[in-house]
């Protein structure tokens, strides 16, 4: 069984000023028993691109539009949303130095991809219109398996251990793919840096 408990350490923090704000991109390790996020029942599949097609045209236009080859059949994820009665948002927030607003876990089957995008934080911005720079922590829930990878900007992320991850804001372009033979599990924690 893969290691599912590791210590939180801030490893790398990068901040780049853009329009008087800073691009936020921080590498983290997460100390939490993540087995419940892997072992839970996941809902039926949905496509991760249904909103990207319309919301991220500025990215797609650079490449001649959103490729028609991305379909439900190759962009499938199973996303499970967690509530405060099921997990301790405050404990997770303390470990990540965040005010946690939403937590979800994703099971990505083999052969699936989440195409190049940035997080738009639509619901966070709607609920907190006066808060600036929402962030998302992406935490890997199992040790790396062949064919699993994440890319953000020009960096490709592989060979991780359970609990490795990043916290980034809406300026960080990224993608995730499972070109392997087993499911890939990730945790998404969204909110604001304390």
N, C-alpha and C positions, 0 to 999 in steps of 0.2 A: 504494500500500500504506500502511495507517495506521501511525503512529508506534508502535513496540512497545518502545521503550526510553526511560525517563524517570528523573529523579533522585528519591531518597527525601527528602522534607521533611515534617516534622510541621507541618501548617498550623493546625489548630485542636485544642485539647484541652479537653474538657468533662468535669467530674467533679461528680456530684451525690450527696451522702451519702444512703444508704438503708439503714436497719438496720445502722449502723456499717460499711457497705461503700460503695463509690463506684460509681455507674453509670459505665461506661467507654465513651466514644464519642470516637474520635480520627480526624480526617481525615488521610490519608497519600498520598504518591506513592511508587511502587515502582520501583526501578532494577534491572531484570532483563530479560533477553531472553525475553519471554512468547510468542514466536511458536510454540514447541513445544506450548503449551497450546491454541492455536487450530488448528494444523495436524495434530494427532494424530487417531488413529482413536477415535471415541467408541462406547461400548456402546449396546445397544438402549435404547429409551426406558423410563422408569419414571415413576410419579407422585410428585410431591413432597409429596403430602398424606396418604399412607397412615398416617403416624405422627401427623400434626397432629390428625387427627380425634379421637384418643383422648387424646393427651398435653396438648392445649392447650384443654381445655374451659373453663377460666377466662376465656380470651379470647372464645371463641365464645358463651358464655352471655350476655355483654353485648349480643350482637346476635341473641339468640333461637335460638342453636345454629349449628352449622356448615352453611352453605348447601348444599343438595343440588345446586345448579347447578354446583358444582366437581366435575369428573369427570376420569377419565383423559384424556379427549379435550382438555381445556383446562388441565391442570396437568402436562403432559409436560416432562420434562427428560432430558438425556443427561449422566450424571455419570461422570467418569473419575477414579479414585483413583490417585494417584502414590505410588511407594515410594522409599526412600532410595537404591536402586540406579539409579533413573532421574533423580532430581534431588537437588541438594544442600540438604537440610533446614537445615543449619547456616548456609549462605550466605543462604538466604531468611530464617531467623530473625534473623541479624545485621542484615539490611536493615530488618526490621520491629520490631526490639527485642523478639523473642519467643522462647520455647522452643517450637519447632514440633513438634507431635505428628502431625498429619495434613494432607495437601494433596490437594485435588481441584479439578478444573475442570469447569465446567458449560456445556453448549451448550443454550440455550433457544430452540426454534424460534419462528417468528412465530405469534401467536395464543395464546400460552401465558402462564400467570401462576403465580407462587408466592404464595399468599394471605397475608394478614396473620398474622404469627407471631413467635415469639421462638425463638432457638436454645436447645435444651435441653442440649446437650453430653452426651448420655447416655453415649456411649462414653468420653469423657474423664473423666467423673465415676466411671465404673466402673473405669477403669484407674488413676486418681489420686484415690482417695476422700478423701485428706487435703489436697489442693490446693484452694484457694478461687479463685473468680472466673476461670474459663476465658474465653478471648476468641476471636473469629474475625475475621480480616481478610478483607474482601470487596474484591477488586481487579478493576477493569474491564480486560479484555484487549485491547480495541480502542477506537478513538475512537468517541464517541457516534454513533448512527444514529437516524434519525427513528423514533419509536414506542417506543424503549427507555427505561425508567425504573426507578428504585429509590426507594422511600419508606422513611424511618425516622422514627419518631414523627411529627411534623407537617411534616417537611422532605421535599420532593421533589427528587431528584437526577437531573439530565439534563445534556446538553452537556459530558460529561466527555471527558478525553483518556485514551488508553491509559496504564495505570499508576495512575490516580486510584483512590482507595478509602477505606474506613473500617475501623477496628478497633473492635469493640464487644463487649459482654458479653451475658449472658442477659437483662438488663433492657431491652434496646433492641428494641422492636417494629418490624418491617420487612416489606416485600414487594418483589417484583420482577416486572416484566411486560415482555412483548415484544408490543406492539401495532403493530409495524413490519412490514417486508417482508423483513428479513434476520435470520439467527441472531444472538443476543446471547451473548457469551462472558464468563464470570467465573471468577475463581480464588478458592477458599476455603482459607484457611490457619488451622488451629485449634491452640490451645495455651495458653500462659500468658505474660503480660508479664514480661520480665526485670526 
